[in-house]
Amino acid sequence: MSMFLIRDQGERITMKLPNGYGTVYKLSGNRRKPYIARKTREWSDDGKQLYDTIGYYSTRQEALQALAEFNDNPYDLEMSRVTFTEIYDRWLKDTFDEEANRSSVKNYTTAYRHSKQLHNMIMADIRPHHMQQVLDGCNSHNAAKRVQLLYQQMYKWCITHDAIKKNYADRIRVKQTHEPVLKKSFSTEEIKLLWDHLADQPYIGMILVLIYSGVRISELLDLKKEDVHLDQQWFFVQASKTNAGIREVPIADKVLPIWQFFFNKSQTEYAFTTIDGQKFGYENFRKRYWAPLLQQLNLKHTVHETRHTLISQLVMKNVNQTIIKTIVGHKSIMNLTEKVYTHIEMSELIKAVNLLP
């Protein structure tokens, strides 16, 4: 056992700590956090101790507690001094490569931006109440869930890399402050209204394509011409947010001319482009095309409700559940028999989507 000294108000207080355990003492001057906890890293050639600082604390008890926690679960002290932003950048680089799904990266980037108040904080100093404040300040339940997921992923990365040992993200909760928003399908009358105005507004065609295919908007905007087979009426989704979403999707007879229009219009590798011939981004599509077009027709729907519309329509037409799951990419929820023994011809999938009004 060694004798370690802690100074308090000029009084020398001694306490026994094990050799190599670390030390806590009070710094001079008027400081908000005057107590320092540190740990011997190694010894120099001339026999001097070289220290790593664990942190600074308001009271001796807090410093001793931090020292005890460090000894119970040692971590990389150098890594523990980096900021939230630095950890985010390292995690993002390690997690996603250039071929990563753009929608997933975008969701995490948005969640990071929501966390502005944490950006310059030392990651090791962040506590549940800091993260909870960010969650409570989100303007929607979904936004809060994305932020929570980001924190969980970042803490897992920190633990894997010995930057932090305690996962504080497990202690935060997304509060349900309002009734969940129910998905609302386009009605048969609303679908007819879209068809009635297609000639005047060609980009209504993209809304109809979404309804008749059930694809996610990110899947459509990232779709390349080489993955579209108009002569056989199907296209291949190879960039999806889930493995089950990688699939062959039928093209209904009614929307085939729309596909041909956009396919011929595009001078890029992508099947659908903006008015000025550029690749679509989600925000560009939502703000400059989706919202204005629906406002002109006095319709109120989210983009995701096109996907829900297809499912609802097929259910109303008594289409086999396995066929529905195959079209919309819900293979992950198929039972074992469906996955192993079911093979559905494309002609059957086309026949199903042709049932829509």
Residue, then its C-alpha position, 0 to 999 in steps of 0.5 A: m500500500s502507498m500513501f497518497l495525499i489530498r489537500d483540502q482548504g490547506e489541510r493535509i489529509t492522507m488516505k491509503l490507496p493501493n499501489g498503481y491505483g491512482t491519485v486524487y488531489k485538489l488544485s490551487g486557485n479558484r476553480r469550478k472543478p478543482y479536484i483532479a483524478r489521475k492515473t500513472r501511465e508509465w515510468s520515465d527512464d529517470g524514475k519519474q511517474l508519467y500520468d494520464t488525467i482521468g478528469y476534473y471534478s467539483t468534489r473530492q468524492e466525485a473524483l474518487q468515484a471516477l478513479a474507482e470506476f476507471n480502475d473497475n473498467p479501464y479505458d483508453l484515456e487518450m480516446s476518452r478526451v475526444t469530442f462528440t463530433e470527433i467520435y461521430d466522424r470516426w464512427l461514420k468512417d468505420t461504419f459506412d463505405e462509399e457504397a453504403n445506402r445513402s438513406s441510412v447515412k442521411n438519417y444518421t447525418t440528420a440525427y447528428r445535426h439535431s445534436k448540435q449542443l453535444h458537438n463540442m462536448i468531451m464524449a466521456d463527459i456526456r451523461p444521459h440527461h445531456m442526450q435526453q435533452v436532445l431527444d426531448g427537443c426533437n420535433s417528431h417521434n421518428a426524429a427522436k428515434r433516429v437520434q437515439l439510434l445514433y447514440q446507441q451506435m456511437y456508444k457501441w463503437c466507443i466500447t469496442h475501441d476502449a474509449i468509454k466503458k459505460n453505455y449511457a445511451d441505454r438510459i435514454r428514452v424516447k417519450q411518446t408525447h402525442e398519438p402515433v400518426l396512422k398511415k393513410s392510403f390514397s383512396t380510389e378517388e384520389i388515385k383517379l384524381l392523379w390520373d386526371h391531372l397527369a397530362d398537365q403535370p407529368y411529375i404526377g407520374m412519379i407519384l403514380v409509379l410509387i403507388y403502383s410499385g410500392v417502392r420506398i422513395s429512396e429506392l426509386l430515386d437511386l434506381k439506375k436505367e441498367d436495372v430497369h427492364l421495360d420490355q419485361q415490365w420489371f425492375f431490380v432494386q439493389a439499393s435498399k435500407t434492408n436486405a429483404g428490400i433487394r428484389e425484383v419489382p413488377i411494373a403495372d400495365k397502367v404505369l408502363p407509359i410513365w416509365q417509358f416517358f421518364f426513361n426516354k427523358s433521362q440523359t443520365e444513368y438514373a431512371f428518373t431525373t429532375i426537370d433540369g435533368q439532374k439526379f433527384g435528392y430526397e429533399n428536392f423531390r419532397k419540397r419541389y415536386w411532391a408538396p406542390l403537386l399535392q397542394q394543387l390537388n388539395l391532397k394531404h399524404t406523406v411519401h411513405e403512404t404511397r407504399h402503404t396504398l399498394i399494400s392496402q389495395l392488394v389486401m382489399k383485392n384478396v391478393n396472396q400475402t406472400i405475393i404482397k411481401t415479395i412485391v414490397g420487400h417484406k421477405s424478412i417477415m415471411n415464414l420458413t415455408e414461404k422463404v424456402y418453398t415459394h417461387i413466384e413468377m414475375s407474371e404473377l406479380i404483374k398480374a397482382v399490381n394490375l389489380l389496382p384501379 
